[in-house]
């Protein structure tokens, strides 16, 4: 049952993140800190739910999958560890990054954004956007292992997974520095859920509409194609 409860928590965070993104669009021009705070809280809750599931799978299922050797799961643990242990600027969202680095929140700045589109087989399967800093992730991957809490292999695993070489070279061609590159968190989270499905399906008894829906979704949709990031510049600003 603990594994079912953990999966329940995870699926509720997917619902909460959708709601936070919807509220962001409503609130951003009225109360920027609340709008951003809702998204950040939802992302943190999801990352912690993934980590709780990781812990329980080690305890209850005798570690059926090596998370740190599985790209879809390794990247989630890396982001979670950075936020939990206050490393690499806690892997900032574009909202926090822009407030911290732009002259003013409403100063327009050009960023480079890499999205990971749904498999062509999934009609209408693309996701909303929660851009997170690739520059911060890159900083995390370059930290000593004692600080990053990642294996030596993690950097290559994560960079290959998102095709970082392509993203970075494309940004350079567009005249955008590495610190201004962002990638979409949402398809990374969905891909992690899809990857976990075969390992937990037989051990989870859904107790809610969300758990039932996401257990079915993770088992039926194809993952986003992270090896072919959809990249382009974007101009971004926030209200004061």
C-alpha positions in Angstrom: 0.0 0.0 0.0 2.7 2.6 0.6 3.7 2.4 -3.0 0.1 3.0 -4.0 0.0 6.0 -1.7 3.2 7.3 -3.2 1.9 7.0 -6.7 -1.3 8.7 -5.6 0.8 11.7 -4.3 2.7 11.8 -7.6 -0.5 11.9 -9.8 -2.0 14.6 -7.6 1.1 16.8 -8.2 0.5 16.4 -12.0 -3.0 17.8 -11.4 -1.7 20.6 -9.2 0.9 21.6 -11.8 -1.7 21.9 -14.5 -3.8 24.0 -12.2 -0.9 26.2 -11.2 -0.1 26.8 -14.8 -3.7 27.8 -15.5 -3.7 30.1 -12.5 -0.4 31.6 -13.6 -2.0 32.8 -16.8 -4.9 34.3 -14.8 -2.8 35.8 -12.0 0.5 37.0 -13.6 -0.7 40.5 -14.4 -2.4 40.8 -11.0 0.0 39.2 -8.5 3.2 38.0 -10.1 4.8 36.6 -6.9 1.7 34.5 -6.2 1.5 33.3 -9.8 5.1 32.2 -9.8 5.0 30.8 -6.3 2.1 28.5 -7.2 4.1 27.1 -10.1 7.3 26.7 -8.1 5.4 25.0 -5.2 3.8 22.6 -7.7 7.2 21.7 -9.3 8.8 21.1 -5.9 5.9 18.9 -4.9 6.2 16.8 -8.0 10.0 16.4 -7.7 9.6 15.3 -4.0 6.8 12.9 -5.0 9.1 11.3 -7.6 11.8 11.0 -5.0 9.5 9.4 -2.5 8.5 6.9 -5.1 12.2 6.2 -5.8 12.8 5.5 -2.1 9.8 3.2 -1.9 10.8 1.2 -5.0 14.2 0.5 -3.4 12.5 -0.7 -0.2 9.4 -2.5 -1.5 10.4 -3.8 -5.0 14.2 -4.3 -4.4 15.2 -1.6 -6.9 13.7 -3.0 -10.2 15.2 -0.1 -12.1 18.4 1.9 -11.6 17.1 5.5 -11.5 20.6 7.0 -11.8 21.4 4.9 -14.9 18.0 5.6 -16.6 18.0 9.0 -18.4 14.3 9.7 -17.9 14.6 9.2 -14.2 18.1 10.5 -13.6 17.3 14.0 -14.9 14.3 14.1 -12.4 16.5 13.1 -9.5 19.2 15.6 -10.5 16.7 18.5 -10.6 15.2 17.4 -7.3 18.6 17.0 -5.6 19.6 20.5 -6.7 16.5 22.1 -5.3 16.5 20.0 -2.1 20.2 20.7 -1.4 20.3 24.2 -2.7 22.8 23.6 -5.5 23.1 25.2 -8.9 20.7 28.0 -8.1 18.1 25.3 -7.3 17.5 24.9 -11.0 15.5 28.1 -11.6 12.4 28.4 -13.6 12.4 31.2 -16.2 10.2 33.2 -13.9 12.6 33.3 -11.1 15.6 33.6 -13.4 14.3 36.6 -15.2 13.4 38.5 -12.0 16.9 37.8 -10.6 18.9 38.7 -13.7 16.9 41.3 -15.8 17.2 45.0 -15.0 13.5 44.9 -14.1 10.8 42.2 -14.4 9.2 44.0 -17.4 12.6 44.3 -19.2 12.3 42.2 -22.4 15.1 39.7 -22.8 15.8 37.1 -25.5 16.1 33.5 -24.3 16.6 30.2 -26.1 14.0 27.6 -25.5 14.1 23.9 -26.2 10.8 22.1 -26.1 10.4 18.3 -26.4 7.5 17.5 -28.6 5.2 14.5 -28.3 5.7 11.5 -30.5 4.0 12.1 -33.9 1.8 9.1 -33.1 0.2 11.1 -30.3 -2.2 13.5 -31.9 -2.6 16.6 -29.8 -0.2 15.2 -27.2 2.1 18.2 -26.7 2.4 19.9 -23.3 2.2 23.3 -21.6 5.4 25.1 -20.8 7.4 25.2 -17.6 10.8 26.5 -18.8 13.7 25.6 -16.4 17.3 26.8 -16.7 19.6 24.6 -18.7 22.5 26.8 -17.5 21.7 25.8 -13.9 21.4 22.1 -14.8 24.8 22.4 -16.7 26.3 24.0 -13.6 24.9 21.1 -11.4 26.4 18.5 -13.8 29.8 20.1 -13.5 29.9 20.2 -9.7 32.1 17.7 -7.8 30.1 14.5 -7.0 30.1 15.3 -3.3 28.1 18.4 -4.0 25.9 17.3 -6.9 25.1 13.9 -5.2 25.1 12.4 -8.7 27.2 9.6 -10.3 30.1 10.5 -12.6 28.0 9.1 -15.4 25.1 11.4 -14.8 26.4 14.3 -16.9 26.7 12.2 -20.1 23.4 10.4 -19.4 21.5 13.7 -19.1 23.3 15.6 -21.8 22.7 12.8 -24.3 19.1 12.4 -23.2 18.2 16.0 -24.1 20.7 16.3 -26.9 22.5 19.1 -25.1 25.1 19.5 -27.8 22.5 20.4 -30.3 20.7 22.8 -28.0 23.9 24.6 -27.0 25.2 24.8 -30.6 21.9 26.1 -31.9 21.8 28.7 -29.1 25.3 29.8 -30.0 24.3 30.2 -33.7 21.3 32.3 -32.5 23.6 34.5 -30.5 22.2 33.4 -27.1 24.6 32.4 -24.3 24.3 29.1 -22.4 23.0 30.8 -19.2 19.9 32.0 -21.2 18.9 28.5 -22.4 15.8 27.0 -21.0 14.2 23.6 -21.5 10.6 22.4 -20.8 10.2 20.5 -17.5 6.7 19.1 -18.3 7.6 16.5 -21.0 10.6 15.4 -18.8 8.2 14.7 -16.0 5.8 12.9 -18.3 8.5 10.8 -19.7 9.6 9.8 -16.2 6.1 8.6 -15.4 5.9 6.7 -18.7 9.3 5.0 -17.9 8.1 4.0 -14.4 4.8 2.5 -15.6 6.0 -1.1 -16.4 7.9 -1.3 -13.0 5.0 -0.2 -10.8 1.8 -1.1 -12.6 1.4 -4.5 -10.9 2.1 -3.0 -7.5 -0.3 0.0 -7.6 -4.0 0.1 -6.7 -5.4 3.4 -7.8 -7.7 5.1 -5.3 -8.6 8.3 -7.1 -9.6 9.5 -10.5 -6.2 11.1 -10.9 -4.3 7.9 -10.0 -6.5 5.8 -12.3 -6.1 8.3 -15.2 -2.4 8.7 -15.0 -1.7 5.0 -14.5 -3.6 4.5 -17.8 -1.9 7.5 -19.4 1.6 6.5 -18.5 1.0 3.0 -19.9 -0.7 4.1 -23.2 1.1 7.1 -24.6 4.5 7.3 -26.3 7.2 9.4 -24.7 8.2 12.8 -26.0 11.2 12.7 -28.3 13.9 14.4 -26.3 16.7 13.6 -28.8 15.1 16.0 -31.3 14.5 19.2 -29.2 12.3 21.9 -30.9 14.5 25.0 -30.4 14.0 28.7 -31.0 14.6 32.1 -29.5 11.9 33.7 -27.5 11.4 37.1 -26.0 10.2 37.1 -22.4 9.2 39.6 -19.8 7.1 39.8 -16.6 4.8 42.4 -15.1 6.4 44.6 -12.4 
